Amino acid sequence: MSTITVSSKGQIVLPAGIRRRLGMGAGAKVEIVEEEDGLRLKVVRTVNRTDLTELAGMVKAPSRGVRRRLEDFDPSAALRKAGKT
């Protein structure tokens, strides 16, 4: 357990080891939650927004099997092929 001191400006400094373990760099955001028995600090992790068009072509699936046509998925076409209509 680490002990930190509040400065005259109300600032605190988190120990370097803790910042490294949590991946906190300059500008990291920390949420402060007041609880009955004290404070809880929580690192705010943001997810960078990405334009979906940038992701196009990232994954290439190998072609397997026979190419299918739209009529292959039509139940009435399957019945016609089987001679049941």
N, C-alpha and C positions, 0 to 999 in steps of 0.2 A: 504494500500500500504506500502510495506517495502522498506527501503533504505539500500543498502549494500555498503561497501567500498572496493576498489581494493587495495590489498597489494602492497608492493614494488616489489614483484615477479610477479605481474599481476594476483594474485589469488583472488577469491571472495568466501565468505561463505554464503550459503543459510540458512535462518533461520530454526531452528529445526521444527517448526510447519508446514512450507511449505513442508519440506522433508518428514515428517510423512504423511501428507495428500496425497502426491504424491507417497508414498510407495518407497521412494528412500533410499537405504542403501549404505554402503561403496561400492565403485566401480561402482555405477550407472553412466550411460552414459547420457550426455546432449548434444544435438545438438544446435549450435548457428547459427542463421540466421540473417544476416545484412539486415535491412530494411531502407527505406528513413528516418524515424523518430527515429531510434534507433536499438536496438537488441531484438531479440525474442529468448527465451530459450525453448527448447522442450525436454522432457524426451524421450530417445530412449528406447523403450520396445522391447526386443528380445523374440522370441518364441523358447523355447527349442526344439531341434530335438528329435523325438522319433522313435524308431524302431517299425514298424508296428506289428512285431511278438509279441511284449510286450503287445499289445492291444487285442490279441486273447482271446476270452472267457469273455471279460468284460461285454458284454450285452447278456442277454439270453432272447429270445422272447418266450412267451408261444405258444405252438402248438395249432392252432385253425383249425377246419375244417377237411376235408378229404385230405389225402396225394394225390398228383397229380403225374401222370406219364408223361414222355415226349410226348407220343402219344396223351395225352389229349389236347396238344397245337397244334397238327397237323390238319389243316383245312380239309384235305382230309379224315382223320380218323373220324372226326366229321360228314362229309357227309356220309361216309360208315355206321356209326352207325344209322343215320337217314334214311338209305335206299334210298338215292337219287343218288347213282352212279350205 
